[in-house]
């Protein structure tokens, strides 16, 4: 199978969900800590006050998760290792669901995610806005975003304007002289995506769609009011921490930093001179992101590195563990605070922050985040999904559940209008020439 074969016009794109019948969706969350495969049945549901944006109810019928190998800071470092872990996770989910799958929706954390907003306008000449006009203005914004070194993961129109009046949600059938659109485009470096697809292909599976991790975890962990009024979801994973900002029901900004829970573990392993497994246990059991006066009095034992039975464990005050943990957590949170500030979306986020991801479960993290980010913080767990085993109901599974939710919102994107279609192809292929012709004749 060719990577991003020409028939796909670049990145694999999801087909719209059938609105009248149920549909089986399988997803794969490849993280630095764990790899999760989920198989779910999506059944059309009636309009509801609870999670009103959802068109389908989701029941998880199969789940498999494995400790990750070969992924470092969200980046694939060892193809063979990742391939074998993917096979194991998929195999476990298939056995539980009692069916085999051949394609998956996969998350993307690597590839230096980048958010840009492109604005385009077209002349209406005082006529009413027709579907074709919408296509034209979306295509015009999409063409600005095409780059040879990056592939478009998501392109979402965040708002239309008519004659300079902004904030119009649906201009269809309105009258005006100039129609404008703001398009939020999220891109990633192409080689990172190709390596991701290669891993999945080597496990004899195909990629049905790719979704940025921050988008997925935000879809799973945010409630409707937060998505409407403006909110940031911060997904603290093992190797990366991603940020997504939602407003007026749409993803308006996303970012990722290469720090996560695993960095805390390696700091502890170095600082206490113990092995990674023991450092992870110490972090979970004794680590805290908050200072505590009792920590100076509590003494904990740290197992030595090595197999020699004569080595005695060392004894350190619990305060030392917390100090090491706190230093890294504060660095990560300060970096996130600065990224939100720099993005220009700080006013939109307002006071609302939702923390999710496995590393958000660290003791005292919400309090530390409240202090450093100076905002209200809650821990976000995946919402509105049935059939999850108790172990998978926590924030660590937000990305996988978000990938399940994504097909319901995939049609908000405008790739189908021709904006993202020609992004991955060189200038000479038949499709690129067709794209040129479409561009000129629009």
C-alpha positions as a Python dict, from the first residue, in 0.01 Angstrom:
ca = {
    (1, 'X'): (0, 0, 0),
    (2, 'X'): (145, 336, -91),
    (3, 'X'): (188, 592, 181),
    (4, 'X'): (-82, 856, 148),
    (5, 'X'): (-164, 698, -187),
    (6, 'X'): (-276, 930, -462),
    (7, 'X'): (-632, 806, -435),
    (8, 'X'): (-648, 963, -91),
    (9, 'X'): (-548, 1309, -210),
    (10, 'X'): (-291, 1321, 69),
    (11, 'X'): (-396, 1239, 421),
    (12, 'X'): (-659, 973, 474),
    (13, 'X'): (-994, 1145, 539),
    (14, 'X'): (-1292, 1003, 723),
    (15, 'X'): (-1617, 938, 545),
    (16, 'X'): (-1925, 1093, 712),
    (17, 'X'): (-2104, 868, 959),
    (18, 'X'): (-2426, 707, 836),
    (19, 'X'): (-2697, 897, 1023),
    (20, 'X'): (-2960, 624, 1029),
    (21, 'X'): (-2773, 307, 1117),
    (22, 'X'): (-2509, 200, 1364),
    (23, 'X'): (-2147, 186, 1270),
    (24, 'X'): (-1839, 20, 1420),
    (25, 'X'): (-1543, 255, 1476),
    (26, 'X'): (-1196, 141, 1578),
    (27, 'X'): (-929, 375, 1710),
    (28, 'X'): (-566, 361, 1814),
    (29, 'X'): (-402, 595, 2064),
    (30, 'X'): (-24, 561, 2030),
    (31, 'X'): (128, 731, 2331),
    (32, 'X'): (467, 745, 2501),
    (33, 'X'): (333, 551, 2805),
    (34, 'X'): (72, 320, 2658),
    (35, 'X'): (-89, 215, 2332),
    (36, 'X'): (-468, 179, 2343),
    (37, 'X'): (-694, 22, 2084),
    (38, 'X'): (-1069, 71, 2127),
    (39, 'X'): (-1351, -70, 1918),
    (40, 'X'): (-1689, 97, 1964),
    (41, 'X'): (-2038, 76, 1827),
    (42, 'X'): (-2181, 416, 1733),
    (43, 'X'): (-2561, 422, 1729),
    (44, 'X'): (-2760, 725, 1607),
    (45, 'X'): (-2927, 901, 1898),
    (46, 'X'): (-3204, 1156, 1938),
    (47, 'X'): (-3126, 1522, 2014),
    (48, 'X'): (-3049, 1556, 2381),
    (49, 'X'): (-2971, 1824, 2638),
    (50, 'X'): (-2680, 1612, 2759),
    (51, 'X'): (-2378, 1653, 2529),
    (52, 'X'): (-2595, 1810, 2255),
    (53, 'X'): (-2316, 1807, 1997),
    (54, 'X'): (-2317, 1427, 1979),
    (55, 'X'): (-2512, 1264, 1700),
    (56, 'X'): (-2437, 907, 1809),
    (57, 'X'): (-2415, 722, 2137),
    (58, 'X'): (-2094, 526, 2185),
    (59, 'X'): (-2062, 182, 2339),
    (60, 'X'): (-1713, 40, 2371),
    (61, 'X'): (-1724, -329, 2276),
    (62, 'X'): (-1351, -402, 2276),
    (63, 'X'): (-1045, -249, 2438),
    (64, 'X'): (-680, -349, 2452),
    (65, 'X'): (-393, -155, 2603),
    (66, 'X'): (-22, -224, 2625),
    (67, 'X'): (275, -56, 2781),
    (68, 'X'): (427, 154, 2504),
    (69, 'X'): (768, 75, 2357),
    (70, 'X'): (957, 259, 2086),
    (71, 'X'): (781, 596, 2137),
    (72, 'X'): (974, 883, 2292),
    (73, 'X'): (811, 1221, 2363),
    (74, 'X'): (530, 1128, 2125),
    (75, 'X'): (775, 1055, 1842),
    (76, 'X'): (826, 708, 1696),
    (77, 'X'): (1183, 607, 1776),
    (78, 'X'): (1172, 234, 1695),
    (79, 'X'): (936, 107, 1421),
    (80, 'X'): (964, -263, 1515),
    (81, 'X'): (888, -201, 1882),
    (82, 'X'): (584, 17, 1806),
    (83, 'X'): (455, -231, 1548),
    (84, 'X'): (463, -521, 1795),
    (85, 'X'): (286, -319, 2068),
    (86, 'X'): (20, -205, 1819),
    (87, 'X'): (-41, -567, 1716),
    (88, 'X'): (-84, -676, 2080),
    (89, 'X'): (-325, -392, 2166),
    (90, 'X'): (-534, -445, 1850),
    (91, 'X'): (-539, -821, 1904),
    (92, 'X'): (-671, -783, 2261),
    (93, 'X'): (-944, -538, 2151),
    (94, 'X'): (-1048, -765, 1861),
    (95, 'X'): (-1073, -1070, 2090),
    (96, 'X'): (-1290, -879, 2337),
    (97, 'X'): (-1516, -739, 2063),
    (98, 'X'): (-1535, -1071, 1880),
    (99, 'X'): (-1454, -916, 1542),
    (100, 'X'): (-1153, -826, 1332),
    (101, 'X'): (-1076, -476, 1212),
    (102, 'X'): (-878, -359, 912),
    (103, 'X'): (-858, 18, 956),
    (104, 'X'): (-824, 262, 1245),
    (105, 'X'): (-843, 628, 1338),
    (106, 'X'): (-503, 722, 1483),
    (107, 'X'): (-390, 1012, 1702),
    (108, 'X'): (-99, 1247, 1623),
    (109, 'X'): (115, 1409, 1895),
    (110, 'X'): (440, 1437, 1702),
    (111, 'X'): (534, 1643, 1397),
    (112, 'X'): (549, 1980, 1576),
    (113, 'X'): (180, 2061, 1560),
    (114, 'X'): (116, 2415, 1442),
    (115, 'X'): (-203, 2620, 1446),
    (116, 'X'): (-259, 2904, 1200),
    (117, 'X'): (-560, 3113, 1109),
    (118, 'X'): (-608, 3207, 743),
    (119, 'X'): (-857, 3468, 632),
    (120, 'X'): (-1003, 3490, 282),
    (121, 'X'): (-1275, 3702, 123),
    (122, 'X'): (-1471, 3683, -203),
    (123, 'X'): (-1687, 3940, -377),
    (124, 'X'): (-2062, 3868, -381),
    (125, 'X'): (-2174, 4181, -564),
    (126, 'X'): (-2476, 4232, -337),
    (127, 'X'): (-2618, 3886, -410),
    (128, 'X'): (-2728, 3626, -158),
    (129, 'X'): (-2473, 3373, -33),
    (130, 'X'): (-2506, 3037, -210),
    (131, 'X'): (-2345, 2702, -132),
    (132, 'X'): (-2099, 2760, -416),
    (133, 'X'): (-1987, 3090, -260),
    (134, 'X'): (-1914, 2910, 65),
    (135, 'X'): (-1710, 2653, -127),
    (136, 'X'): (-1516, 2928, -301),
    (137, 'X'): (-1427, 3122, 11),
    (138, 'X'): (-1332, 2804, 200),
    (139, 'X'): (-1115, 2690, -92),
    (140, 'X'): (-950, 3035, -106),
    (141, 'X'): (-860, 3013, 264),
    (142, 'X'): (-749, 2652, 224),
    (143, 'X'): (-514, 2731, -65),
    (144, 'X'): (-330, 2985, 149),
    (145, 'X'): (-245, 2712, 396),
    (146, 'X'): (-87, 2464, 153),
    (147, 'X'): (277, 2388, 225),
    (148, 'X'): (503, 2122, 84),
    (149, 'X'): (674, 2031, 413),
    (150, 'X'): (359, 2010, 629),
    (151, 'X'): (32, 1819, 594),
    (152, 'X'): (-305, 1955, 702),
    (153, 'X'): (-457, 1752, 987),
    (154, 'X'): (-762, 1971, 1048),
    (155, 'X'): (-908, 2275, 878),
    (156, 'X'): (-1208, 2428, 1048),
    (157, 'X'): (-1391, 2747, 952),
    (158, 'X'): (-1416, 2926, 1290),
    (159, 'X'): (-1640, 3210, 1171),
    (160, 'X'): (-1773, 3393, 866),
    (161, 'X'): (-1807, 3765, 807),
    (162, 'X'): (-2037, 3961, 577),
    (163, 'X'): (-1933, 4315, 477),
    (164, 'X'): (-1696, 4327, 773),
    (165, 'X'): (-1956, 4209, 1029),
    (166, 'X'): (-1784, 3920, 1206),
    (167, 'X'): (-1913, 3629, 1409),
    (168, 'X'): (-2165, 3498, 1158),
    (169, 'X'): (-2213, 3124, 1204),
    (170, 'X'): (-2397, 3039, 884),
    (171, 'X'): (-2415, 3305, 613),
    (172, 'X'): (-2609, 3087, 367),
    (173, 'X'): (-2897, 3282, 201),
    (174, 'X'): (-2788, 3614, 357),
    (175, 'X'): (-2717, 3915, 132),
    (176, 'X'): (-2394, 4114, 115),
    (177, 'X'): (-2109, 4247, -96),
    (178, 'X'): (-1809, 4071, 61),
    (179, 'X'): (-1809, 3725, 221),
    (180, 'X'): (-1513, 3641, 445),
    (181, 'X'): (-1406, 3337, 644),
    (182, 'X'): (-1151, 3270, 920),
    (183, 'X'): (-1009, 2921, 881),
    (184, 'X'): (-822, 2748, 1162),
    (185, 'X'): (-568, 2511, 1006),
    (186, 'X'): (-374, 2261, 1216),
    (187, 'X'): (-72, 2111, 1041),
    (188, 'X'): (204, 1863, 1123),
    (189, 'X'): (535, 1777, 961),
    (190, 'X'): (482, 1521, 692),
    (191, 'X'): (762, 1270, 780),
    (192, 'X'): (621, 1220, 1133),
    (193, 'X'): (281, 1132, 984),
    (194, 'X'): (433, 897, 731),
    (195, 'X'): (620, 710, 1006),
    (196, 'X'): (298, 685, 1204),
    (197, 'X'): (114, 540, 905),
    (198, 'X'): (405, 306, 833),
    (199, 'X'): (380, 155, 1184),
    (200, 'X'): (10, 87, 1141),
    (201, 'X'): (57, -53, 788),
    (202, 'X'): (329, -289, 911),
    (203, 'X'): (76, -435, 1154),
    (204, 'X'): (-139, -509, 842),
    (205, 'X'): (-387, -232, 919),
    (206, 'X'): (-473, 86, 734),
    (207, 'X'): (-521, 438, 868),
    (208, 'X'): (-877, 563, 824),
    (209, 'X'): (-808, 911, 957),
    (210, 'X'): (-558, 1106, 1165),
    (211, 'X'): (-661, 1330, 1453),
    (212, 'X'): (-441, 1565, 1653),
    (213, 'X'): (-416, 1444, 2015),
    (214, 'X'): (-520, 1782, 2165),
    (215, 'X'): (-837, 1786, 1950),
    (216, 'X'): (-930, 1430, 2053),
    (217, 'X'): (-875, 1477, 2426),
    (218, 'X'): (-1069, 1806, 2422),
    (219, 'X'): (-1364, 1636, 2249),
    (220, 'X'): (-1371, 1370, 2521),
    (221, 'X'): (-1318, 1579, 2832),
    (222, 'X'): (-1503, 1910, 2775),
    (223, 'X'): (-1871, 1970, 2838),
    (224, 'X'): (-2088, 2168, 2599),
    (225, 'X'): (-2082, 2497, 2793),
    (226, 'X'): (-1703, 2492, 2803),
    (227, 'X'): (-1678, 2431, 2429),
    (228, 'X'): (-1925, 2716, 2364),
    (229, 'X'): (-1794, 2980, 2605),
    (230, 'X'): (-1423, 2916, 2554),
    (231, 'X'): (-1198, 2675, 2742),
    (232, 'X'): (-856, 2512, 2720),
    (233, 'X'): (-804, 2138, 2757),
    (234, 'X'): (-454, 2043, 2870),
    (235, 'X'): (-370, 1677, 2807),
    (236, 'X'): (-73, 1574, 3019),
    (237, 'X'): (59, 1253, 2872),
    (238, 'X'): (375, 1056, 2938),
    (239, 'X'): (597, 1217, 2677),
    (240, 'X'): (404, 1524, 2560),
    (241, 'X'): (160, 1775, 2700),
    (242, 'X'): (-86, 1912, 2445),
    (243, 'X'): (-314, 2214, 2462),
    (244, 'X'): (-638, 2271, 2277),
    (245, 'X'): (-855, 2582, 2291),
    (246, 'X'): (-1224, 2556, 2202),
    (247, 'X'): (-1473, 2841, 2153),
    (248, 'X'): (-1820, 2868, 1997),
    (249, 'X'): (-1830, 2492, 1960),
    (250, 'X'): (-1509, 2463, 1756),
    (251, 'X'): (-1139, 2394, 1799),
    (252, 'X'): (-969, 2733, 1752),
    (253, 'X'): (-610, 2663, 1858),
    (254, 'X'): (-382, 2369, 1941),
    (255, 'X'): (-24, 2329, 2060),
    (256, 'X'): (209, 2065, 2205),
    (257, 'X'): (515, 2073, 2431),
    (258, 'X'): (763, 1787, 2466),
    (259, 'X'): (729, 1744, 2842),
    (260, 'X'): (513, 1496, 3029),
    (261, 'X'): (481, 1259, 3321),
    (262, 'X'): (772, 1044, 3208),
    (263, 'X'): (1009, 1339, 3253),
    (264, 'X'): (908, 1349, 3620),
    (265, 'X'): (988, 979, 3648),
    (266, 'X'): (1333, 1011, 3488),
    (267, 'X'): (1411, 1312, 3714),
    (268, 'X'): (1331, 1094, 4015),
    (269, 'X'): (1535, 801, 3880),
    (270, 'X'): (1837, 1031, 3839),
    (271, 'X'): (1790, 1231, 4158),
    (272, 'X'): (1738, 926, 4381),
    (273, 'X'): (1963, 695, 4178),
    (274, 'X'): (1706, 422, 4130),
    (275, 'X'): (1563, 241, 3827),
    (276, 'X'): (1277, 378, 3612),
    (277, 'X'): (1017, 124, 3737),
    (278, 'X'): (1089, 206, 4102),
    (279, 'X'): (1093, 579, 4028),
    (280, 'X'): (747, 549, 3864),
    (281, 'X'): (613, 370, 4173),
    (282, 'X'): (763, 634, 4406),
    (283, 'X'): (605, 909, 4195),
    (284, 'X'): (259, 752, 4204),
    (285, 'X'): (264, 654, 4572),
    (286, 'X'): (462, 936, 4733),
    (287, 'X'): (499, 1214, 4474),
    (288, 'X'): (302, 1535, 4512),
    (289, 'X'): (291, 1864, 4327),
    (290, 'X'): (220, 2044, 4657),
    (291, 'X'): (456, 2120, 4947),
    (292, 'X'): (352, 1953, 5272),
    (293, 'X'): (506, 2013, 5616),
    (294, 'X'): (473, 1645, 5713),
    (295, 'X'): (695, 1545, 5419),
    (296, 'X'): (1014, 1639, 5606),
    (297, 'X'): (934, 1389, 5884),
    (298, 'X'): (821, 1101, 5660),
    (299, 'X'): (1110, 881, 5551),
    (300, 'X'): (1071, 651, 5251),
    (301, 'X'): (1303, 380, 5125),
    (302, 'X'): (1441, 391, 4772),
    (303, 'X'): (1544, 57, 4612),
    (304, 'X'): (1898, 61, 4471),
    (305, 'X'): (1984, 6, 4105),
    (306, 'X'): (2135, -331, 4027),
    (307, 'X'): (2087, -695, 4109),
    (308, 'X'): (2323, -719, 4406),
    (309, 'X'): (2126, -843, 4708),
    (310, 'X'): (2379, -689, 4945),
    (311, 'X'): (2287, -336, 4833),
    (312, 'X'): (2071, -177, 5099),
    (313, 'X'): (1788, 58, 5003),
    (314, 'X'): (1861, 423, 5079),
    (315, 'X'): (1627, 625, 5302),
    (316, 'X'): (1526, 977, 5206),
    (317, 'X'): (1267, 1223, 5336),
    (318, 'X'): (948, 1221, 5132),
    (319, 'X'): (1000, 1597, 5090),
    (320, 'X'): (1293, 1523, 4854),
    (321, 'X'): (1064, 1320, 4624),
    (322, 'X'): (805, 1600, 4623),
    (323, 'X'): (1070, 1866, 4555),
    (324, 'X'): (1195, 1679, 4247),
    (325, 'X'): (838, 1619, 4125),
    (326, 'X'): (735, 1978, 4190),
    (327, 'X'): (1028, 2131, 4001),
    (328, 'X'): (937, 1948, 3679),
    (329, 'X'): (560, 1995, 3715),
    (330, 'X'): (602, 2370, 3773),
    (331, 'X'): (832, 2396, 3470),
    (332, 'X'): (570, 2218, 3254),
    (333, 'X'): (281, 2431, 3381),
    (334, 'X'): (477, 2755, 3338),
    (335, 'X'): (558, 2654, 2980),
    (336, 'X'): (186, 2589, 2915),
    (337, 'X'): (90, 2922, 3073),
    (338, 'X'): (338, 3104, 2846),
    (339, 'X'): (218, 2915, 2537),
    (340, 'X'): (-146, 3010, 2606),
    (341, 'X'): (-37, 3370, 2663),
    (342, 'X'): (167, 3381, 2342),
    (343, 'X'): (-108, 3221, 2134),
    (344, 'X'): (-328, 3529, 2177),
    (345, 'X'): (-617, 3304, 2288),
    (346, 'X'): (-576, 3379, 2659),
    (347, 'X'): (-890, 3599, 2672),
    (348, 'X'): (-1096, 3328, 2500),
    (349, 'X'): (-980, 3063, 2748),
    (350, 'X'): (-1092, 3295, 3027),
    (351, 'X'): (-1085, 3121, 3363),
    (352, 'X'): (-1164, 2772, 3234),
    (353, 'X'): (-901, 2498, 3217),
    (354, 'X'): (-963, 2123, 3207),
    (355, 'X'): (-669, 1893, 3283),
    (356, 'X'): (-671, 1545, 3137),
    (357, 'X'): (-425, 1270, 3039),
    (358, 'X'): (-252, 1015, 3261),
    (359, 'X'): (-9, 1259, 3423),
    (360, 'X'): (-297, 1478, 3545),
    (361, 'X'): (-366, 1216, 3814),
    (362, 'X'): (-57, 1315, 4016),
    (363, 'X'): (-145, 1416, 4372),
    (364, 'X'): (-187, 1791, 4411),
    (365, 'X'): (-170, 1866, 4039),
    (366, 'X'): (-501, 2057, 4011),
    (367, 'X'): (-396, 2285, 4299),
    (368, 'X'): (-53, 2349, 4145),
    (369, 'X'): (-218, 2423, 3809),
    (370, 'X'): (-465, 2665, 3972),
    (371, 'X'): (-178, 2855, 4129),
    (372, 'X'): (50, 2872, 3823),
    (373, 'X'): (-215, 2916, 3552),
    (374, 'X'): (-424, 3146, 3778),
    (375, 'X'): (-747, 2990, 3650),
    (376, 'X'): (-1018, 2748, 3759),
    (377, 'X'): (-902, 2392, 3698),
    (378, 'X'): (-1089, 2064, 3694),
    (379, 'X'): (-978, 1712, 3604),
    (380, 'X'): (-1155, 1594, 3288),
    (381, 'X'): (-1255, 1233, 3240),
    (382, 'X'): (-1396, 1093, 2915),
    (383, 'X'): (-1767, 1174, 2897),
    (384, 'X'): (-2069, 1006, 2746),
    (385, 'X'): (-1930, 662, 2660),
    (386, 'X'): (-2071, 334, 2783),
    (387, 'X'): (-1899, -1, 2814),
    (388, 'X'): (-1565, 130, 2942),
    (389, 'X'): (-1406, -95, 3206),
    (390, 'X'): (-1348, 86, 3538),
    (391, 'X'): (-973, 104, 3471),
    (392, 'X'): (-1034, 299, 3149),
    (393, 'X'): (-1271, 562, 3289),
    (394, 'X'): (-993, 792, 3408),
    (395, 'X'): (-830, 1090, 3235),
    (396, 'X'): (-557, 864, 3089),
    (397, 'X'): (-809, 734, 2833),
    (398, 'X'): (-941, 1073, 2715),
    (399, 'X'): (-751, 1069, 2385),
    (400, 'X'): (-873, 721, 2289),
    (401, 'X'): (-1235, 812, 2370),
    (402, 'X'): (-1194, 1143, 2182),
    (403, 'X'): (-1089, 949, 1872),
    (404, 'X'): (-1420, 759, 1904),
    (405, 'X'): (-1615, 1086, 1923),
    (406, 'X'): (-1427, 1248, 1633),
    (407, 'X'): (-1624, 1088, 1342),
    (408, 'X'): (-1931, 1279, 1467),
    (409, 'X'): (-1757, 1615, 1415),
    (410, 'X'): (-1540, 1528, 1115),
    (411, 'X'): (-1789, 1688, 878),
    (412, 'X'): (-1725, 2032, 1035),
    (413, 'X'): (-1400, 2029, 840),
    (414, 'X'): (-1362, 2155, 489),
    (415, 'X'): (-1123, 1913, 321),
    (416, 'X'): (-1407, 1788, 107),
    (417, 'X'): (-1449, 2135, -40),
    (418, 'X'): (-1116, 2093, -211),
    (419, 'X'): (-902, 2291, 32),
    (420, 'X'): (-698, 2007, 174),
    (421, 'X'): (-724, 1770, -117),
    (422, 'X'): (-421, 1864, -313),
    (423, 'X'): (-191, 1938, -22),
    (424, 'X'): (25, 1629, -29),
    (425, 'X'): (88, 1599, -398),
    (426, 'X'): (368, 1735, -610),
    (427, 'X'): (301, 1975, -895),
    (428, 'X'): (300, 1718, -1172),
    (429, 'X'): (63, 1441, -1076),
    (430, 'X'): (-271, 1405, -1250),
    (431, 'X'): (-450, 1508, -930),
    (432, 'X'): (-240, 1818, -886),
    (433, 'X'): (-323, 1922, -1243),
    (434, 'X'): (-688, 1854, -1174),
    (435, 'X'): (-654, 2064, -859),
    (436, 'X'): (-506, 2345, -1064),
    (437, 'X'): (-796, 2324, -1307),
    (438, 'X'): (-1048, 2329, -1021),
    (439, 'X'): (-870, 2624, -866),
    (440, 'X'): (-884, 2822, -1189),
    (441, 'X'): (-1240, 2735, -1273),
    (442, 'X'): (-1380, 2818, -928),
}
